[in-house]
Amino acid sequence: MKNIILSISSIVFAVAVLAGGTGAFLKDSESSTGNTFASGVIDLKIDNESYVTDNNGKLVFSPLTSWALSNLEGKLFFNFLDLKPGDIGEDTISLHVNNNNAWACMNVKITSTPENGQPEPEALVDETIGENEGELQDHLYFAFWADDGDNVYEKYEKIWKEGLSKEIFNGENWTLADSQLNIWGGDDPLIGNTTKYIGKAWCFGELTKTPVKQDGQGKTGNNGPLVRGTGFSCAGQEVGNIVQSDGIKADVSFSVVQSRSNNEFLCRVEEECTGGPGDCGGEEEEEEAQYCSPGYWKQGQHFDSWAGYSPNQQFSSVFENAFPGKTLVQVLSQGGGGLNKLGRSTVGALMNAGSVDFPYTQAAVINMFNSVYPGSASAYEEVISKFELAENCPLN
């Protein structure tokens, strides 16, 4: 008790001096008030600017498939009910992620391919009459590229996905930006409070790339597709009556995931198999893939085995323009590593995909090359490792 009493006396004394003194004293004050935690926000908003061929064959603005910045509920990227062979459409989708940086993925999945009955001209050539056995998906071609916002496919803009809808609208996640790939370049996520653009063109028939001169301005209001064209042309002469009245329905979705503390995120992840014996390949023998080396495809006596493309076709007419002025066979014949090696392997894979039992389609080969170019040596080697197999060429 003695110690406690002394302490109290000291306190009383100090107060007395402070109250009665007239001088200035050294002092300091520290406080921490209103400490708070609040979760951040990852919110994706999307707008779409759409154009389509009208009944006179002229490209016009499409208000039914265009909208201002919003969520996707009730919005349709495709709502065209009277297509004719040779019709073309173009959209630019803008993505806005607020506040926080994020990885981004896209997914398109065909949900039905209705036959919608058979008018007489179709019935004469189409033997499939089931409710969900339409053929439009066999003739509707799409291309997606990293756009700068002007709704025009310009030179040096990168096409990162293309092919017939039946081939690419399979429900697999597409990478827009993840830990290994960014379609706009670099390896960063989408930066919060910025805008990125995806160009999308479709053609009812054969799509040809006709990129216009790059103006480097983005959207200005007077440099869009009604002024400069879409950067594509579409020919529908080869479609025929088999698609009359047929349709496609598809779901389109986007997803974003925080990038902070999530450095290894991938849009496409191999799922663990939960099936029974044989379902996962454990007890079921798979057919061996067939492979002819680039050395086979570059030999003149084998040019008659090329399917879908010709040796003297420009590389840039099929892929991103990685080898300006060079034909497919010239790229196939180049020496060296890095990009040259990827070019050889890619052209060989393109030919294998069209002629033998190869693991990838020609559209997939094109997309795989375009998704990594331009890129790093390690990214090139990863694609090469998928394209090059043990030699077992079945062709003469």
Secondary structure, DSSP 8 states (H G I E B T S, - for coil): -HHHHHHHHHHHHHHHHHHH--S--------------------EEEEEEEEEE-TTS-EEE-GGG-EEEE-STT--S----S--TT-EEEEEEEEEE-SS-EEEEEEEEEEE-------HHHHTT----STT---GGGTEEEEEEEE-SSS--BTT--EEEEEEHHHH-EEEEEEEE-SS-BTTSSS--B-TTEEEEEEEEEEESEEEE--B---S----SSSSHHHH--SEEEE-TT--GGGTT---EEEEEEEEEE-TT-TT--S---------TTTTSSSS---------HHHHTSGGGGGG--SS-TTSBGGGTS-SSSTT-BHHHHHT--SSTHHHHHHHHHHHHHHHHHS--SS-HHHHHHHHHHHSS--HHHHHHHHHHH---------
